[in-house]
Amino acid sequence: MSAALDRFISLYQGLDKRQLHRLREVYAEDVLFVDPAHHIQGLAALEHYFAELYGGLESCTFEIERSQQQGDCAWLGWTMTLRHPRLARGAPVSVRGATALEFNDAGQVRLHQDYFDLGAMLYEQLPLLGPLVRIIKGRLGK
C-alpha cells in the first residue's frame, strides 16, 4: 500500500467536523468527488460540502475493511456508521460501501467515487418514506 493511500485511510478513520482542514492533505485542488447523490468538482467545493455534511451529523465513523491498490488506482471496502438527529430517530445507521480512488503524480486524490445504497442510508431511515421503501424493496426481492 502506498503512503498516499495510508494518508487517505488515516484521514477517514479520524475524520470529524474538527478535522475537515485535513482534507487538503490528501485531495488535489481539481479533485472530482462523486457519490450516489453528488458530483462535486474542486477542493473548495468539496470542503464546503463536507462542512455542511458534518455540521448536521452527531457522529460518522468509517471502518475500512479492505483495500487494494494497483498503480495510481485504489479500492476500499468500508462500513460507515452515522448518527443524524433526523434519521432513524437519531439511532446509528450503518451502511456498507466501496470507494474508488485515483491519485495524481503528487500522491493526491484526483478522483474519489463512492458506491453505496443511498436508500439504505437515507430513504429507509425517514419516518414516512422508510416503511414504503422497505415494502417496495421487499416486493422486488420476491
N, CA, C and O of each residue as an XYZ file, in Angstrom:
568
protein
N       0.855     -1.178      0.000
C       0.000      0.000      0.000
C       0.898      1.237      0.000
O       1.914      1.269      0.695
N       0.531      2.238     -0.766
C       1.351      3.439     -0.878
C       1.138      4.377      0.308
O       0.153      4.272      1.039
N       2.082      5.288      0.478
C       1.963      6.299      1.531
C       0.726      7.170      1.307
O       0.073      7.577      2.267
N       0.403      7.457      0.038
C      -0.780      8.279     -0.268
C      -2.057      7.589      0.196
O      -2.934      8.232      0.772
N      -2.170      6.283     -0.050
C      -3.356      5.545      0.393
C      -3.391      5.449      1.914
O      -4.459      5.555      2.517
N      -2.242      5.251      2.532
C      -2.164      5.240      4.001
C      -2.669      6.557      4.587
O      -3.416      6.552      5.565
N      -2.262      7.697      3.990
C      -2.710      9.021      4.466
C      -4.218      9.162      4.328
O      -4.883      9.682      5.224
N      -4.761      8.696      3.198
C      -6.197      8.779      2.953
C      -6.970      7.978      3.999
O      -7.925      8.481      4.592
N      -6.554      6.731      4.224
C      -7.225      5.878      5.211
C      -7.127      6.489      6.600
O      -8.111      6.508      7.338
N      -5.954      6.985      6.962
C      -5.766      7.608      8.269
C      -6.691      8.806      8.453
O      -7.276      8.985      9.521
N      -6.821      9.620      7.414
C      -7.708     10.783      7.485
C      -9.141     10.345      7.761
O      -9.792     10.876      8.662
N      -9.633      9.383      6.992
C     -11.035      8.986      7.132
C     -11.323      8.244      8.427
O     -12.454      8.283      8.911
N     -10.353      7.583      8.991
C     -10.584      6.901     10.261
C     -10.667      7.886     11.420
O     -11.154      7.527     12.492
N     -10.206      9.117     11.231
C     -10.296     10.118     12.290
C     -11.086     11.351     11.903
O     -11.077     12.344     12.631
N     -11.775     11.307     10.758
C     -12.451     12.495     10.250
C     -13.690     12.840     11.071
O     -14.538     11.989     11.338
N     -13.769     14.087     11.457
C     -14.965     14.647     12.085
C     -14.971     16.140     11.771
O     -14.092     16.623     11.058
N     -15.941     16.868     12.287
C     -16.069     18.286     11.929
C     -14.880     19.132     12.377
O     -14.675     20.228     11.855
N     -14.097     18.642     13.334
C     -12.915     19.386     13.778
C     -11.671     19.068     12.953
O     -10.636     19.711     13.123
N     -11.763     18.089     12.069
C     -10.611     17.653     11.268
C     -10.747     17.988      9.779
O      -9.921     17.549      8.978
N     -11.750     18.740      9.401
C     -12.001     18.996      7.984
C     -10.864     19.766      7.311
O     -10.702     19.676      6.094
N     -10.084     20.513      8.071
C      -8.941     21.229      7.489
C      -7.915     20.253      6.907
O      -7.087     20.641      6.083
N      -7.968     19.001      7.330
C      -7.015     17.994      6.862
C      -7.355     17.458      5.466
O      -6.554     16.720      4.893
N      -8.505     17.803      4.909
C      -8.850     17.348      3.565
C      -7.772     17.768      2.562
O      -7.493     17.039      1.610
N      -7.176     18.925      2.769
C      -6.120     19.431      1.874
C      -4.873     18.560      1.892
O      -4.047     18.645      0.984
N      -4.727     17.723      2.916
C      -3.562     16.833      2.989
C      -3.641     15.707      1.965
O      -2.611     15.155      1.576
N      -4.849     15.360      1.522
C      -4.982     14.194      0.643
C      -5.604     14.492     -0.723
O      -5.389     13.738     -1.671
N      -6.372     15.581     -0.837
C      -7.077     15.855     -2.087
C      -6.363     16.896     -2.933
O      -5.805     17.860     -2.409
N      -6.384     16.693     -4.264
C      -5.859     17.653     -5.223
C      -6.839     18.826     -5.355
O      -8.031     18.675     -5.083
N      -6.338     19.984     -5.770
C      -7.187     21.171     -5.962
C      -8.314     20.904     -6.956
O      -9.411     21.442     -6.806
N      -8.055     20.079     -7.967
C      -9.047     19.825     -9.009
C      -9.778     18.494     -8.817
O     -10.261     17.905     -9.784
N      -9.856     18.027     -7.584
C     -10.477     16.732     -7.292
C     -11.909     16.666     -7.830
O     -12.635     17.660     -7.833
N     -12.293     15.477     -8.280
C     -13.681     15.182     -8.639
C     -14.180     14.170     -7.620
O     -13.607     13.090     -7.475
N     -15.256     14.526     -6.909
C     -15.866     13.675     -5.892
C     -17.256     13.306     -6.380
O     -18.064     14.178     -6.700
N     -17.530     12.004     -6.434
C     -18.826     11.524     -6.918
C     -19.357     10.487     -5.936
O     -18.631      9.583     -5.521
N     -20.631     10.625     -5.568
C     -21.316      9.590     -4.806
C     -22.743      9.490     -5.359
O     -23.083     10.237     -6.277
N     -23.578      8.606     -4.841
C     -24.911      8.446     -5.427
C     -25.768      9.712     -5.445
O     -26.754      9.767     -6.181
N     -25.423     10.717     -4.666
C     -26.247     11.923     -4.611
C     -25.515     13.195     -5.026
O     -26.142     14.247     -5.143
N     -24.192     13.124     -5.253
C     -23.422     14.347     -5.503
C     -22.383     14.158     -6.596
O     -21.891     13.056     -6.840
N     -22.070     15.262     -7.239
C     -20.998     15.343     -8.231
C     -20.311     16.684     -7.959
O     -20.818     17.739     -8.339
N     -19.161     16.630     -7.300
C     -18.518     17.840     -6.804
C     -17.149     17.993     -7.449
O     -16.331     17.074     -7.418
N     -16.908     19.161     -8.035
C     -15.638     19.430     -8.703
C     -14.863     20.487     -7.920
O     -15.374     21.577     -7.665
N     -13.639     20.161     -7.544
C     -12.751     21.119     -6.899
C     -12.712     20.974     -5.392
O     -13.708     20.635     -4.752
N     -11.532     21.240     -4.837
C     -11.315     21.079     -3.399
C     -12.151     22.052     -2.578
O     -12.692     21.668     -1.541
N     -12.269     23.296     -3.015
C     -13.059     24.279     -2.251
C     -14.518     23.830     -2.141
O     -15.125     23.932     -1.075
N     -15.073     23.335     -3.242
C     -16.462     22.853     -3.217
C     -16.586     21.612     -2.333
O     -17.587     21.446     -1.636
N     -15.577     20.743     -2.358
C     -15.605     19.545     -1.516
C     -15.528     19.917     -0.038
O     -16.234     19.335      0.786
N     -14.678     20.881      0.299
C     -14.585     21.333      1.689
C     -15.920     21.915      2.155
O     -16.346     21.668      3.283
N     -16.575     22.680      1.296
C     -17.884     23.256      1.636
C     -18.921     22.142      1.860
O     -19.690     22.196      2.819
N     -18.939     21.148      0.985
C     -19.863     20.020      1.118
C     -19.633     19.283      2.438
O     -20.586     18.999      3.164
N     -18.378     18.973      2.750
C     -18.075     18.252      3.981
C     -18.432     19.081      5.215
O     -18.902     18.530      6.210
N     -18.214     20.396      5.163
C     -18.564     21.258      6.296
C     -20.065     21.206      6.559
O     -20.488     21.117      7.712
N     -20.874     21.260      5.501
C     -22.330     21.172      5.677
C     -22.742     19.787      6.153
O     -23.580     19.657      7.046
N     -22.157     18.755      5.559
C     -22.496     17.380      5.921
C     -22.165     17.097      7.379
O     -23.025     16.643      8.134
N     -20.941     17.359      7.776
C     -20.518     17.059      9.144
C     -21.147     18.004     10.155
O     -21.242     17.659     11.333
N     -21.581     19.189      9.728
C     -22.248     20.118     10.632
C     -23.571     19.580     11.149
O     -23.986     19.920     12.257
N     -24.245     18.735     10.355
C     -25.530     18.187     10.768
C     -25.456     16.820     11.423
O     -26.453     16.331     11.956
N     -24.285     16.200     11.388
C     -24.139     14.855     11.948
C     -23.764     14.895     13.419
O     -23.014     15.767     13.859
N     -24.291     13.948     14.167
C     -23.839     13.778     15.545
C     -22.526     13.014     15.557
O     -21.643     13.299     16.366
N     -22.396     12.033     14.650
C     -21.146     11.288     14.512
C     -21.142     10.568     13.177
O     -22.192     10.308     12.590
N     -19.941     10.248     12.705
C     -19.775      9.482     11.482
C     -18.412      8.804     11.550
O     -17.386      9.475     11.662
N     -18.401      7.481     11.484
C     -17.144      6.745     11.526
C     -17.068      5.800     10.330
O     -18.081      5.327      9.815
N     -15.838      5.544      9.910
C     -15.584      4.610      8.819
C     -14.697      3.491      9.325
O     -13.640      3.732      9.909
N     -15.136      2.274      9.097
C     -14.289      1.115      9.352
C     -13.840      0.611      7.991
O     -14.637      0.071      7.225
N     -12.562      0.791      7.697
C     -12.001      0.334      6.432
C     -11.723     -1.158      6.576
O     -10.872     -1.566      7.367
N     -12.442     -1.963      5.810
C     -12.366     -3.415      5.955
C     -11.394     -4.070      4.988
O     -10.867     -5.146      5.270
N     -11.153     -3.432      3.855
C     -10.203     -3.970      2.888
C      -9.753     -2.857      1.961
O     -10.446     -1.859      1.762
N      -8.584     -3.059      1.406
C      -8.058     -2.100      0.438
C      -7.213     -2.838     -0.579
O      -6.635     -3.887     -0.299
N      -7.159     -2.266     -1.759
C      -6.370     -2.837     -2.829
C      -5.885     -1.679     -3.688
O      -6.631     -0.741     -3.968
N      -4.626     -1.758     -4.101
C      -4.076     -0.701     -4.938
C      -3.265     -1.303     -6.066
O      -2.523     -2.269     -5.889
N      -3.433     -0.698     -7.235
C      -2.613     -1.051     -8.376
C      -2.247      0.247     -9.076
O      -3.111      0.929     -9.627
N      -0.980      0.581     -9.052
C      -0.536      1.828     -9.653
C      -1.169      3.021     -8.963
O      -1.121      3.142     -7.739
N      -1.765      3.905     -9.761
C      -2.387      5.123     -9.230
C      -3.845      4.937     -8.813
O      -4.497      5.900     -8.410
N      -4.361      3.715     -8.905
C      -5.765      3.448     -8.583
C      -5.873      2.561     -7.346
O      -5.052      1.670     -7.131
N      -6.897      2.820     -6.539
C      -7.120      2.024     -5.331
C      -8.618      1.839     -5.115
O      -9.437      2.639     -5.566
N      -8.952      0.744     -4.400
C     -10.318      0.448     -3.990
C     -10.326      0.217     -2.489
O      -9.425     -0.420     -1.942
N     -11.337      0.733     -1.839
C     -11.539      0.494     -0.411
C     -12.931     -0.078     -0.198
O     -13.893      0.359     -0.830
N     -13.037     -1.050      0.691
C     -14.334     -1.534      1.152
C     -14.504     -1.066      2.591
O     -13.570     -1.176      3.385
N     -15.663     -0.552      2.937
C     -15.846      0.051      4.256
C     -17.275     -0.113      4.767
O     -18.202     -0.446      4.029
N     -17.401      0.136      6.056
C     -18.713      0.300      6.681
C     -18.719      1.673      7.342
O     -17.853      1.993      8.156
N     -19.701      2.465      6.979
C     -19.878      3.792      7.564
C     -21.012      3.697      8.579
O     -22.077      3.156      8.281
N     -20.780      4.221      9.767
C     -21.828      4.291     10.782
C     -22.010      5.756     11.138
O     -21.076      6.431     11.570
N     -23.232      6.231     10.948
C     -23.503      7.651     11.214
C     -24.710      7.801     12.116
O     -25.574      6.928     12.210
N     -24.729      8.941     12.773
C     -25.883      9.325     13.601
C     -26.280     10.728     13.194
O     -25.476     11.660     13.219
N     -27.547     10.854     12.816
C     -28.112     12.152     12.442
C     -29.449     12.263     13.161
O     -30.216     11.300     13.169
N     -29.749     13.400     13.761
C     -30.985     13.510     14.544
C     -32.265     13.259     13.742
O     -33.298     12.922     14.320
N     -32.208     13.420     12.410
C     -33.425     13.240     11.616
C     -33.477     11.899     10.893
O     -34.408     11.645     10.128
N     -32.493     11.042     11.123
C     -32.502      9.707     10.512
C     -32.620      8.654     11.598
O     -31.914      8.712     12.605
N     -33.501      7.703     11.400
C     -33.681      6.575     12.323
C     -33.853      7.039     13.770
O     -33.403      6.378     14.706
N     -34.511      8.185     13.931
C     -34.759      8.768     15.262
C     -33.462      8.973     16.053
O     -33.451      8.875     17.281
N     -32.377      9.257     15.338
C     -31.097      9.520     15.982
C     -30.270      8.293     16.297
O     -29.165      8.409     16.827
N     -30.793      7.109     15.978
C     -30.053      5.870     16.226
C     -28.957      5.714     15.171
O     -29.060      6.284     14.085
N     -27.915      4.953     15.480
C     -26.855      4.735     14.487
C     -27.378      4.005     13.250
O     -28.186      3.082     13.353
N     -26.908      4.430     12.091
C     -27.235      3.803     10.816
C     -25.922      3.350     10.197
O     -25.008      4.155     10.015
N     -25.824      2.058      9.873
C     -24.609      1.523      9.255
C     -24.890      1.143      7.811
O     -25.910      0.529      7.500
N     -23.967      1.518      6.939
C     -24.087      1.250      5.510
C     -22.737      0.770      4.997
O     -21.702      1.376      5.274
N     -22.762     -0.327      4.247
C     -21.536     -0.813      3.621
C     -21.375     -0.158      2.265
O     -22.353      0.133      1.577
N     -20.109      0.073      1.887
C     -19.859      0.690      0.601
C     -18.439      0.461      0.133
O     -17.650     -0.232      0.776
N     -18.138      1.062     -1.001
C     -16.812      0.961     -1.596
C     -16.426      2.310     -2.172
O     -17.282      3.109     -2.553
N     -15.129      2.551     -2.230
C     -14.599      3.786     -2.780
C     -13.533      3.448     -3.810
O     -12.640      2.637     -3.562
N     -13.644      4.087     -4.973
C     -12.604      4.016     -5.997
C     -11.829      5.322     -5.932
O     -12.418      6.402     -5.900
N     -10.510      5.220     -5.913
C      -9.642      6.391     -5.849
C      -8.657      6.374     -7.008
O      -8.196      5.317     -7.438
N      -8.344      7.567     -7.505
C      -7.237      7.745     -8.438
C      -6.356      8.842     -7.873
O      -6.842      9.889     -7.445
N      -5.050      8.590     -7.877
C      -4.082      9.549     -7.357
C      -3.335     10.210     -8.506
O      -3.108      9.595     -9.548
N      -2.953     11.479     -8.307
C      -2.116     12.156     -9.293
C      -0.645     11.848     -8.996
O      -0.343     11.098     -8.068
N       0.257     12.419     -9.774
C       1.688     12.150     -9.609
C       2.232     12.631     -8.269
O       3.258     12.134     -7.804
N       1.557     13.593     -7.644
C       1.980     14.110     -6.337
C       1.410     13.283     -5.177
O       1.654     13.603     -4.014
N       0.657     12.230     -5.485
C       0.075     11.389     -4.441
C      -1.189     11.952     -3.839
O      -1.597     11.539     -2.753
N      -1.824     12.900     -4.535
C      -3.083     13.484     -4.066
C      -4.245     12.815     -4.797
O      -4.104     12.398     -5.947
N      -5.382     12.717     -4.132
C      -6.573     12.124     -4.741
C      -7.131     13.090     -5.777
O      -7.480     14.227     -5.458
N      -7.212     12.626     -7.020
C      -7.806     13.445     -8.091
C      -9.222     12.986     -8.422
O     -10.016     13.750     -8.970
N      -9.544     11.702     -8.077
C     -10.896     11.175     -8.252
C     -11.252     10.350     -7.033
O     -10.492      9.475     -6.617
N     -12.414     10.635     -6.463
C     -12.955      9.886     -5.327
C     -14.391      9.569     -5.702
O     -15.232     10.464     -5.789
N     -14.673      8.275     -5.927
C     -16.032      7.874     -6.267
C     -16.509      6.834     -5.277
O     -15.908      5.769     -5.131
N     -17.610      7.159     -4.590
C     -18.211      6.268     -3.593
C     -19.389      5.522     -4.185
O     -20.157      6.058     -4.984
N     -19.510      4.259     -3.767
C     -20.618      3.401     -4.158
C     -21.263      2.873     -2.881
O     -20.602      2.217     -2.076
N     -22.547      3.156     -2.694
C     -23.290      2.641     -1.547
C     -24.773      2.747     -1.839
O     -25.179      3.424     -2.783
N     -25.578      2.079     -1.033
C     -27.027      2.070     -1.187
C     -27.602      3.317     -0.513
O     -27.755      3.362      0.708
N     -27.915      4.317     -1.318
C     -28.465      5.566     -0.788
C     -29.799      5.333     -0.089
O     -30.109      6.000      0.898
N     -30.582      4.395     -0.592
C     -31.870      4.080      0.037
C     -31.688      3.563      1.450
O     -32.408      3.974      2.361
N     -30.720      2.653      1.642
C     -30.473      2.102      2.981
C     -29.960      3.173      3.929
O     -30.278      3.156      5.118
N     -29.166      4.105      3.410
C     -28.598      5.139      4.268
C     -29.613      6.237      4.594
O     -29.664      6.728      5.721
N     -30.404      6.610      3.620
C     -31.240      7.793      3.793
C     -32.731      7.477      3.766
O     -33.417      7.644      4.774
N     -33.233      7.029      2.634
C     -34.674      6.902      2.443
C     -35.324      5.937      3.424
O     -36.416      6.206      3.926
N     -34.663      4.811      3.703
C     -35.252      3.831      4.617
C     -35.252      4.318      6.064
O     -35.916      3.722      6.912
N     -34.525      5.381      6.355
C     -34.413      5.875      7.725
C     -35.398      7.004      8.023
O     -35.510      7.441      9.168
N     -36.104      7.474      7.013
C     -37.053      8.575      7.209
C     -38.394      8.028      7.706
O     -38.852      6.986      7.236
N     -39.026      8.730      8.658
C     -40.247      8.209      9.284
C     -41.385      7.868      8.319
O     -41.994      6.808      8.464
N     -41.690      8.710      7.359
C     -42.817      8.442      6.474
C     -42.419      7.636      5.245
O     -43.176      6.776      4.795
N     -41.262      7.903      4.711
C     -40.823      7.254      3.483
C     -40.221      5.871      3.730
O     -40.337      4.986      2.882
N     -39.586      5.683      4.870
C     -38.885      4.433      5.170
C     -39.718      3.179      5.017
O     -39.301      2.263      4.309
N     -40.893      3.097      5.659
C     -41.710      1.888      5.521
C     -42.106      1.600      4.067
O     -42.134      0.442      3.651
N     -42.408      2.640      3.305
C     -42.780      2.457      1.900
C     -41.599      1.908      1.103
O     -41.782      0.987      0.307
N     -40.404      2.440      1.291
C     -39.214      1.955      0.577
C     -38.944      0.503      0.937
O     -38.619     -0.299      0.062
N     -39.074      0.153      2.217
C     -38.827     -1.239      2.625
C     -39.856     -2.188      2.006
O     -39.504     -3.306      1.631
N     -41.110     -1.769      1.891
C     -42.134     -2.600      1.239
C     -41.783     -2.820     -0.219
O     -41.850     -3.943     -0.721
N     -41.407     -1.739     -0.902
C     -41.062     -1.851     -2.321
C     -39.849     -2.758     -2.501
O     -39.850     -3.619     -3.380
N     -38.816     -2.576     -1.683
C     -37.630     -3.429     -1.790
C     -37.982     -4.892     -1.503
O     -37.444     -5.801     -2.135
N     -38.880     -5.109     -0.552
C     -39.293     -6.469     -0.241
C     -40.008     -7.127     -1.393
O     -39.801     -8.311     -1.659
N     -40.846     -6.379     -2.079
C     -41.582     -6.928     -3.222
C     -40.649     -7.180     -4.404
O     -40.855     -8.138     -5.150
N     -39.653     -6.363     -4.586
C     -38.702     -6.570     -5.676
C     -37.859     -7.811     -5.440
O     -37.414     -8.459     -6.388
N     -37.640     -8.141     -4.171
C     -36.820     -9.278     -3.822
C     -37.524    -10.617     -3.954
O     -36.883    -11.661     -3.838
N     -38.822    -10.608     -4.194
C     -39.586    -11.878     -4.295
C     -39.443    -12.503     -5.652
O     -40.014    -13.564     -5.906
